[in-house]
């Protein structure tokens, strides 16, 4: 078997713009926690 070179193959770029990605679903616990903290004014406190 002869030692040769394979033809050059270029892999396509793997690039996805972040603004085209679907948002991940939020967890119900963290939604309720954020609502509770917002109602208590926690962000203003910190």
ChimeraX commands (.cxc) that place a marker at each C-alpha (Angstrom):
marker #1 position 0.00,0.00,0.00 radius 0.5
marker #1 position 1.42,3.35,-0.97 radius 0.5
marker #1 position 1.82,6.21,1.44 radius 0.5
marker #1 position 0.09,9.22,0.03 radius 0.5
marker #1 position -1.79,12.28,1.06 radius 0.5
marker #1 position -5.50,12.49,1.41 radius 0.5
marker #1 position -7.29,15.19,-0.52 radius 0.5
marker #1 position -7.74,18.29,1.60 radius 0.5
marker #1 position -11.16,18.34,3.22 radius 0.5
marker #1 position -12.29,21.41,5.09 radius 0.5
marker #1 position -14.86,21.12,7.82 radius 0.5
marker #1 position -17.70,23.61,7.63 radius 0.5
marker #1 position -17.71,26.33,10.25 radius 0.5
marker #1 position -19.78,25.55,13.30 radius 0.5
marker #1 position -21.16,28.96,14.19 radius 0.5
marker #1 position -24.60,29.84,15.47 radius 0.5
marker #1 position -25.49,33.41,16.37 radius 0.5
marker #1 position -26.71,33.59,19.96 radius 0.5
marker #1 position -29.67,35.78,19.05 radius 0.5
marker #1 position -31.03,32.92,16.89 radius 0.5
marker #1 position -30.98,30.36,19.72 radius 0.5
marker #1 position -34.23,29.47,21.42 radius 0.5
marker #1 position -34.36,30.50,25.08 radius 0.5
marker #1 position -34.13,27.69,27.58 radius 0.5
marker #1 position -37.23,27.09,29.67 radius 0.5
marker #1 position -36.99,28.52,33.16 radius 0.5
marker #1 position -37.45,26.36,36.22 radius 0.5
marker #1 position -40.62,27.11,38.20 radius 0.5
marker #1 position -38.71,27.30,41.50 radius 0.5
marker #1 position -36.43,30.07,40.25 radius 0.5
marker #1 position -39.32,31.96,38.67 radius 0.5
marker #1 position -41.11,32.03,42.02 radius 0.5
marker #1 position -37.90,32.88,43.89 radius 0.5
marker #1 position -37.20,35.82,41.57 radius 0.5
marker #1 position -40.77,37.07,42.01 radius 0.5
marker #1 position -40.47,36.80,45.79 radius 0.5
marker #1 position -37.14,38.63,45.87 radius 0.5
marker #1 position -38.43,41.35,43.54 radius 0.5
marker #1 position -41.52,41.88,45.72 radius 0.5
marker #1 position -39.28,42.24,48.79 radius 0.5
marker #1 position -37.03,44.77,47.04 radius 0.5
marker #1 position -33.97,42.54,47.38 radius 0.5
marker #1 position -32.17,44.05,44.36 radius 0.5
marker #1 position -32.43,47.53,45.83 radius 0.5
marker #1 position -31.11,46.23,49.15 radius 0.5
marker #1 position -28.03,44.66,47.58 radius 0.5
marker link #1:1,2 radius 0.2
marker link #1:2,3 radius 0.2
marker link #1:3,4 radius 0.2
marker link #1:4,5 radius 0.2
marker link #1:5,6 radius 0.2
marker link #1:6,7 radius 0.2
marker link #1:7,8 radius 0.2
marker link #1:8,9 radius 0.2
marker link #1:9,10 radius 0.2
marker link #1:10,11 radius 0.2
marker link #1:11,12 radius 0.2
marker link #1:12,13 radius 0.2
marker link #1:13,14 radius 0.2
marker link #1:14,15 radius 0.2
marker link #1:15,16 radius 0.2
marker link #1:16,17 radius 0.2
marker link #1:17,18 radius 0.2
marker link #1:18,19 radius 0.2
marker link #1:19,20 radius 0.2
marker link #1:20,21 radius 0.2
marker link #1:21,22 radius 0.2
marker link #1:22,23 radius 0.2
marker link #1:23,24 radius 0.2
marker link #1:24,25 radius 0.2
marker link #1:25,26 radius 0.2
marker link #1:26,27 radius 0.2
marker link #1:27,28 radius 0.2
marker link #1:28,29 radius 0.2
marker link #1:29,30 radius 0.2
marker link #1:30,31 radius 0.2
marker link #1:31,32 radius 0.2
marker link #1:32,33 radius 0.2
marker link #1:33,34 radius 0.2
marker link #1:34,35 radius 0.2
marker link #1:35,36 radius 0.2
marker link #1:36,37 radius 0.2
marker link #1:37,38 radius 0.2
marker link #1:38,39 radius 0.2
marker link #1:39,40 radius 0.2
marker link #1:40,41 radius 0.2
marker link #1:41,42 radius 0.2
marker link #1:42,43 radius 0.2
marker link #1:43,44 radius 0.2
marker link #1:44,45 radius 0.2
marker link #1:45,46 radius 0.2
view
